[in-house]
Every structure is written in C-alpha cells, then in structure tokens.
Amino acid sequence: MGNAVRAMGLWSPAPRRIAVFRALNLGDFLCTVPALRALRRAAPRARITLIGLEGMRPCVGRFGRYIDEFVDFPGDPAFPEQPARLSALPAFYGDMRARRFDLALQMHGSGARSNAIVRNLGALQWAGFVPDRIRKTPLLMPWPDTLPEVRRYLALLEHLGLPKGEDAALELPLDARDRARAAELASGMRLDPARTVFLHPGARLASRRWPPARFAAVGRRLAEEGWRIAVTGSEAERPMAAGLAAAIGRSAVDLSGLTDLGMLAGLLERARLLICNDTGVSHVAAAVRAPSVVIASGSDVGRWAPLDTSLHTVLHVDTPCRPCAHAECPVPGHPCATGVGVEQVVEAALRRLAPGARQ
C-alpha cells in the first residue's frame, strides 16, 4: 500500500485521524514541535493525538494549535524515562485500535523498539524511521543519524511528501499569567532578569552534569563583574541549587522549586543569559530566544546543540566514549565534564554579556 500512498499523495486527501508517538521528556518534545507545526500545516482539519509521557501533559497542553489530544503511554521496559505499567498496556492498545487512526507516525527514535509499539496502534497505515538503510520505502525512512534532532523529524515529513524548508525554530507558548507570575517572583526576589545570569546546574542524568563547584566558580566570577546570579532547578534539585547559591554568595538567589515551566520560561524570556548543562532547560531557552552557554557533558552535541549559534554557545570536549547513555559516568574523573574548564565558561559568558552581543 505504501507505493500507492506516495502516488496519490499522503496528504491529499489529508488523513482525518493522526497519532504521533513521542514518549519522551521536555527537551525531546520541544525538539519535535517544528515537525508538529509542519504536520498541522499539512493536515489542518485532522484530529492529531500525541501519545507521550503523563508528565508532559501540562507542557503539551500549551500546543493546542498543533495537538488536539494527549494520551498517556503506560511505558515499555526498554524505555528508561518512566517505570512501565505493563498491566495497563492491553487496555491502552485496545483504546488506540478503537480510534481507527488513519495514520500513525513514529517520532520516537530509530524505531528499533518503538516501531512495534506504533504498529500495534492499529492505524490504517503507519510511517516512521527504521534503524537500517535497506528498508527504505515511501513510508519508512532510514534513521538520519547525522542530522540535528530538530531536523530529523522535519526530514521524516519531507520523506512523506511535505515541502522542504519548514521552519526549524523551537517555540514554547506563554500567556499573560505565566509572565505575570514570573514578574511577581522576580520582584519578590529583587531580581531584574535583564541584569541576571541564571545558572541551572541540574540534569536528569548525573553523567550530564558539570561539577557544581565549577558552576560556583563561574557564578562568583560573574558576580564580581556586577551581574546578579540566580540558581534554578526542580524541587528534587533543591539541595544542589541551595548549595550552589550558598557557595556563590554575593546575594545569589536560589529559585529552585519555586518555578513551574511557565514561570521559568517567563524568567528566561527576559534573562540576560542562562548557563546550563545540555538538558531540557537548554531547549526551553532556545524556544524563548534566551541567550545561553551550554556545557555538554557526554551528550551527542551534533544532535542536541541549539541550532542558532548566534544566540547559543555550546562547550564540550571530545572524548572516545561520547556520546554516552550511562546515568553515571563509568570513566574515572568524568573527563567529558571536567574537560570543560571554568575559564572557558567565564569567557563564553562574558562574550554573550558584552554590550552589543545578540539578545
């Protein structure tokens, strides 16, 4: 059926019911938004259902222009993002098949494991990536291993017949309440975001974290230059953030646990600079056009680095073991992290903070 679909044009007439499988976390989801935007443009009247992680529901709710419905995926033992609720899978698949999707799109990696899940949704046809180059068909695309993450999913839609050249910019819609709450927090903490450097030392994987002592050294140096320092993080990261703020001193402010996604994005939208690890907050900064310096420890820089190099600086050191999927670095000394020095980060930050630097 695939060749016939290409001959007729997959989008003419456009499918009426589309499922997108992307059961990943914040940064991964934001990197998919340009493809979701292009999908909506191609099928403006379709009902688009995103199947993802329950924790992403509040974020996904901001994208009602592109997504009509969110469905919680119970999980799979092969996916580390959440514990799998295996007892819930039969009901999940039954519900998905009852919806009779016209098209299911696999936007969850190379397909080594996720293709079986997408096939089980029972859609009339499914499309996505395959992990080998031999199985290229009109609906299956070999995994484009050398492309940045944002461009991979746009490339899939181009393979399926959408026009080339779709906008790859990230976005994160904010409303007046987000901005008002961010402004209220900043006022209460006596922060002017335009004179503040935000430090975000956390990351889901310890192997992705630059040492807190080095974040502290950077914070002290920038405070000496007259910048206000604010430390951000989740509720679970409060001990790390509080320790970092205390180590910086000079009236550094600890905002950890005080912000939800909208408030954090509202602060970053007005921020002078963010310094962070290569984690979800880096993509939030890219989505709200906040300048950043990103320290990439262990990650695949070519895949995950922000695309706008005029606004974002990514620092990393090449090591034979990267990219790394370990939660904890198994190599003594964590060389991919410690290879990035304090002076490198300070110099990159001061270039971003210099008068006339793009904001």
Secondary structure, DSSP 4 states (H G I P E B T S, - for coil): -HHHHHHH-TTTTPPSEEEEE----HHHHHHHHHHHHHHHHH-TTSEEEEEE-GGGHHHHGGGTTT-SEEEE----TT-TTS---GGGHHHHHHHHHHT--SEEEE-STTSTTHHHHHHTT--SEEEEEESSSTT--SSEEE--TTS-HHHHHHHHHHHTTPPS-----------HHHHHHHHHHHHHTT--GGGEEEEE---SSGGGPPPHHHHHHHHHHHHHTT-EEEE---GGGHHHHHHHHHHH-TT-EE-TTS--HHHHHHHHHT-SEEEEESSHHHHHHHHTT--EEEE-SSS-HHHHS-S-TTTEEEE----TT-S---SS--STT-HHHHTS-HHHHHHHHHHHHSTT---
